[in-house]
Amino acid sequence: MASTNPKTPEKLPLDKIFAPGGWLARHHPNYEFRPGQLEMAENVESALENRHHLIVEAGTGTGKTLAYLVPLLRSGLRTVISTGTKNLQEQLFYKDVPFLKKLFPQMRVALMKGRQNYLCRQKLYDIEKQPVLDGMEQVEQYPKLAPVGGTH
């Protein structure tokens, strides 16, 4: 009978990964146990295993990123993560991913940005001709921004 090595994160139960003194605590110098993080990770893993949709709302400081990334990485599924802010995108790509890559060396990651993340001169000219601004305050601020694009 073949034995499994329970020392890798793929084999450990989630509570042994997220627990105080657990696998993450031993590998991340600033890791703190958060019960809500473990609960979220268990729900994410269950949704993945049972092929169910899951919507999670959790407050700041819950540890959402690791709570969904660890179960995703354990599943081996190809995943696309879309962030609501560039700050979160950078946190994921430059902080969380390098840490988890040490622990899940098989992980492959690519950072992708859409065209809407860039301002070309044509877009700036179009805005100049037909500004889509919410109120007078934004209209007054526009001339201050336009020289940055090098159009004046």
ROSEFI-86036 format. One line per field, with one value per residue (C-alpha): residue number from 1; x, y, z negated. Coordinates in Angstrom, 2 decimals, always signed. Layout:
! residues N
n	[NUM_...]
px	[X_...]
py	[Y_...]
pz	[Z_...]
***
This chain:
! residues 152
n	[1_2_3_4_5_6_7_8_9_10_11_12_13_14_15_16_17_18_19_20_21_22_23_24_25_26_27_28_29_30_31_32_33_34_35_36_37_38_39_40_41_42_43_44_45_46_47_48_49_50_51_52_53_54_55_56_57_58_59_60_61_62_63_64_65_66_67_68_69_70_71_72_73_74_75_76_77_78_79_80_81_82_83_84_85_86_87_88_89_90_91_92_93_94_95_96_97_98_99_100_101_102_103_104_105_106_107_108_109_110_111_112_113_114_115_116_117_118_119_120_121_122_123_124_125_126_127_128_129_130_131_132_133_134_135_136_137_138_139_140_141_142_143_144_145_146_147_148_149_150_151_152]
px	[+0.00_+1.39_+1.56_+0.83_+3.01_+0.75_+3.39_+2.39_-0.53_-2.32_-2.67_-3.31_-6.83_-7.60_-7.71_-4.09_-3.11_-4.90_-4.75_-2.56_+0.85_-0.38_+1.28_+0.75_+1.86_+5.10_+5.82_+4.58_+6.22_+3.15_+0.41_-2.35_-5.09_-8.55_-11.55_-13.44_-10.58_-10.68_-14.48_-14.23_-11.50_-13.65_-16.64_-14.52_-13.06_-16.50_-17.91_-15.02_-15.35_-19.13_-19.06_-21.31_-21.32_-20.31_-20.66_-18.72_-18.82_-16.13_-14.83_-11.40_-8.77_-10.52_-7.74_-9.91_-7.02_-5.44_-8.90_-9.72_-6.24_-5.22_-8.30_-7.98_-4.36_-5.15_-7.84_-5.41_-8.07_-7.17_-8.53_-9.03_-9.11_-10.48_-9.88_-11.91_-8.88_-5.35_-4.10_-5.58_-4.25_-0.74_-1.07_-2.02_+0.65_+3.60_+2.95_+0.56_+1.51_+5.28_+4.63_+2.26_+4.54_+7.16_+4.56_+2.88_+5.81_+3.65_+1.58_+1.74_+0.51_+0.10_-0.87_-3.23_-4.59_-7.33_-7.17_-9.30_-6.30_-4.43_-5.04_-4.10_-4.02_-7.13_-9.14_-7.93_-8.94_-12.36_-12.83_-11.84_-14.53_-17.32_-16.47_-18.47_-18.30_-20.76_-20.89_-19.49_-16.76_-15.31_-15.70_-13.62_-10.91_-10.54_-8.29_-5.82_-5.61_-5.40_-1.81_-0.61_-1.57_+0.54_-2.27_-1.79]
py	[+0.00_+3.42_+6.06_+9.72_+12.52_+14.80_+17.53_+19.28_+21.73_+19.62_+16.76_+18.55_+19.30_+23.03_+23.45_+22.22_+24.82_+27.83_+26.91_+28.73_+27.12_+25.52_+25.29_+28.96_+30.18_+28.22_+29.60_+33.22_+35.47_+37.73_+35.11_+35.40_+32.83_+34.18_+31.90_+33.66_+32.95_+29.23_+29.19_+30.96_+28.59_+25.58_+27.05_+27.80_+24.30_+22.74_+24.82_+23.76_+20.08_+20.11_+22.37_+24.96_+28.73_+30.65_+34.31_+35.42_+38.73_+39.28_+42.38_+43.96_+41.90_+38.56_+37.20_+36.70_+36.38_+33.32_+31.94_+31.60_+31.14_+28.16_+26.06_+27.08_+26.00_+22.73_+22.01_+22.24_+24.02_+26.73_+29.96_+33.56_+36.14_+39.57_+42.31_+45.43_+47.64_+47.89_+47.96_+44.53_+43.28_+44.40_+42.90_+39.57_+39.53_+41.04_+39.88_+36.94_+35.02_+35.02_+33.75_+31.02_+30.08_+29.00_+26.74_+25.62_+25.51_+24.06_+27.27_+29.26_+32.85_+35.58_+39.20_+40.53_+44.03_+45.16_+48.03_+50.17_+50.40_+52.62_+56.13_+56.76_+60.19_+59.40_+58.67_+61.91_+63.84_+62.17_+63.13_+66.68_+66.90_+65.22_+65.10_+62.55_+64.10_+63.89_+67.48_+70.96_+70.07_+67.46_+69.80_+72.40_+69.78_+68.58_+71.42_+70.57_+66.96_+67.56_+68.93_+65.70_+63.84_+66.23_+67.58_+71.28]
pz	[+0.00_+0.95_-1.75_-1.21_-2.52_-4.59_-4.80_-1.58_-1.53_+1.06_-1.44_-4.74_-5.97_-5.73_-9.50_-9.68_-7.07_-8.56_-12.29_-14.83_-14.44_-11.22_-7.86_-6.88_-10.30_-9.96_-6.48_-6.68_-9.29_-9.67_-9.50_-12.11_-12.58_-11.74_-12.25_-9.44_-7.05_-7.80_-7.42_-4.06_-2.85_-3.80_-1.94_+1.14_+1.15_+0.72_+3.58_+5.82_+4.94_+5.42_+8.47_+6.82_+7.09_+3.99_+3.09_+0.03_-1.75_-4.35_-6.06_-5.93_-7.72_-7.22_-5.03_-1.96_+0.48_-1.12_-1.96_+1.74_+3.23_+1.09_+1.97_+5.63_+5.74_+3.95_+6.54_+9.46_+11.52_+14.00_+12.58_+13.65_+10.88_+11.70_+9.16_+8.54_+8.00_+9.30_+5.69_+5.06_+8.40_+7.42_+3.92_+5.45_+8.12_+6.23_+2.64_+2.32_+5.46_+4.77_+1.23_+2.40_+5.31_+2.77_+1.21_+4.45_+6.91_+9.70_+9.78_+13.03_+13.06_+15.66_+15.12_+17.75_+18.20_+20.53_+22.99_+20.69_+18.36_+20.78_+22.02_+25.63_+27.24_+29.28_+26.14_+24.62_+27.77_+27.70_+24.05_+24.88_+27.56_+25.59_+21.89_+19.97_+16.54_+13.66_+12.51_+12.64_+10.14_+12.55_+15.53_+13.66_+12.91_+16.52_+17.78_+15.00_+16.28_+20.01_+20.04_+18.40_+21.59_+23.64_+25.77_+25.00]
***
